[in-house]
């Protein structure tokens, strides 16, 4: 069974794959994990020997089926714990990411399957990310764009928020911006790429940094 550092490495590659494609550079992995390029390359070589990924110097890393399976198991545990911590223990959506990071590595498949059943098999976590089922299958997602890509004058629904920063979640909470709210794009400012949105009749100005972390689906 992979160690915690290996699990985080595989999970990070999977996440980067979704953004950049099947093969990602070791420097991208290093930046996400906040470790040195040398340490990242060394881990890549070790995991390649163990069959978890394909690695070729200067050509990046790519998960094997074995590595993808482990990554999805960790992601499943993490996201189910987030749902559990909110629905059962009453934590806020700004608190659960860091707690789930600790719990995901020390949970058996038997326990996580029981948690899944207790929660009635949720498909999405509290930040809108899909939860793989026991077979590693991902629920169907609507087409999403970031607020930066959204069109002025059109209506959308907030569907997903990046969960790595509790400060971001707390900021959105203060603005009363939550998942599954309808939102209208009022204006985009070319000066600083900020965006003005309207929710429940109230306008909010969001910086480029915030807007790129919020994904929305278009309302028909």
N, C-alpha and C positions, 0 to 999 in steps of 0.2 A: 504494500500500500504506500503511495507517495507520502512524503513528509509535508508539513504545512507549507514550507517554502515552495515545494514542487507544485502543490495544489494551487497556490496563489499564482504561480508562474503560468500554469496551464489555463487557469481561469482568465488571466489577463490577456493571453494570446487569443483566446476565444472571443473576448470582448473587442479586442482590436481588429480581429478578422471581420466582425460585423461592420466596422467602420471603414476599414481600408482594403478589405479583400482577403483572399485566402492566405497570402504570404505577407508577413509584416517584418520589419527590420528589428534587429536586436536593440537598436537605439530607441525605437518606439516603445519596446517592452521595458527598457531601462527607465525611460521617463515615467511610464505609468506606475512602475513599482518603486520608483525613487531609489534606484541602486545604480552602481557604476556599469558602464558598458562592458568592462572586463568581466564582472561578476555575472552579467547577463549572458555573455557568450559562453562562459564556463558552464553555466547551468544548461544552456542549450545543448552543448556537446554531451553532457551527462544524460539528459532526457532523450536525446536522439539515440544513444547507445541502448537505453532501456525501452525504446520503441514507442515513446509517447509523442514524438514529433520528428519532422524532417528538418534537417538543418544543413545548410551549405554556406560557408563563409562568404560574406558580401551579397548573398542572395536571400537572406532572411530566414524565418522559421514558419513552419506550417504544421498544424496538429495532424497526427495520424488518427485513425478511428479509435484506437485505444486511448489516446490523449483527449480526444473530443468527449469520449464517454466519461472520463474522470472530471473534465471541466463542467459538463452538464450536471453531474451529480452534485458538485460543490455549489453550483449556481442554484440548483433546485433546493438544496438545504438552506442556503442563505435566504432566498426569497420566501420560502415557507416559514422560516423563523421570523422574518419581518412581519408577515401577516399574523402569526401567532402572538407576537409581542404587542401588536396593536389591538387585535380583537379580543384576546384573552387577558392580557396583563394591562392593557390601557395605556401603553406608551404612545408618544406622539410620533408622527411620521418623520420628524427631524432627529429622533433618538435611535430608531431601530437599526439603521445601517451599521453603525459601529458595534452594536451588541451582536448583530447577526454575523459580523465578521469573525467574532470570537467563537460563536456557537457552531458555525458551519463545519469546523474541522473536527469536532468532537461529538458528532451525532451519528448513530448507526442508521443503516438503511431501514431497519425494522422500526425504529423510533420515528424517523422522518415520515415513513409511510402512514404511521398511526396519526401523526400530526396532520398530515394531508387529509386523511379521512375525517378527523375531528373537525377540520375547517371546511368540510364539504367540497374538497378538491378545487380550490381557487385557481383561476387561470392567470391572474396578474397580481403582482405584489403591490404594496401601498404607493409605489412611485410609478406604476404603470408598466413595469417590465414583465415580460411573459415568464411563467413558471413551467419548466419542463415537467412532464408527467413521469411516472415510474419507468416508462419505456424510453425516456429521453426525447419524447415528441414535444414540439413547441406549438402552443395554440395559435390559431390564425390571427394575424394582426391587420388592422386597417393600414392604409397608406398614410405615413406620417411625414411631416416636414417640421423643421425648427421654425420658431417664430421669425427668425431672420429671413427665411425663405417664403413666408406666408405673404399673401397678396393684400394690399391695402383695399379696404372696402368689403372684404369677404369675411364670412363668419366661420369659426372653427370651434372645436372642442379640445380642451386641454387633455391630453392622453398620457403623456409620460414626462417625468422630470428626472434629470440626472441626480443620482442619490449620493455621490461621493462626498458632497459638502453639506454638512448640517447647517452651516451658515446660510447657504442658498435656500434650503427648505424653510428655515426660520424666517428669512426675508419674505419669501412668498406667502408664508402664513400671516405675517403682519399686514400684507396687502390683501389678505382674504382671497388669495388665488390658490385653488385646489384642483385636484384631478376631476375630470369629467364636467367642468364648468364650460358653458358657452362663452366664447370670447370673440370680439370683433377687432380687426386691425384698422385703426383710425389713421395713423400716419407713420411714415418712416423718415427719420432725419438723416440726410446724407452727411451732415457735419461730423457726427460721431457714431453713426450707425445705430443710434438708439431707436426705440419703437414705442409708439403710444397705442395702448390697447384699451378696450372698454369691456368691463365685466359688471353685470348687474347695474348698468347705468352709470358706473364710475370709471373715469379715465385714469390709467396708470402709465407712467413713463418708465420703461425698462431699458437698462443699458444693453449694449451688444453682448457683454459677458453673460448677463442673465438670460437674454432672449435665445442665445444659442443652446442653452441647457434645457429649454422647454420645447417639447414636441407636441404638435397638434394634428388632429384629423379634420378634414374639411367637412362642413355640414352641408347636406344636400338641400 
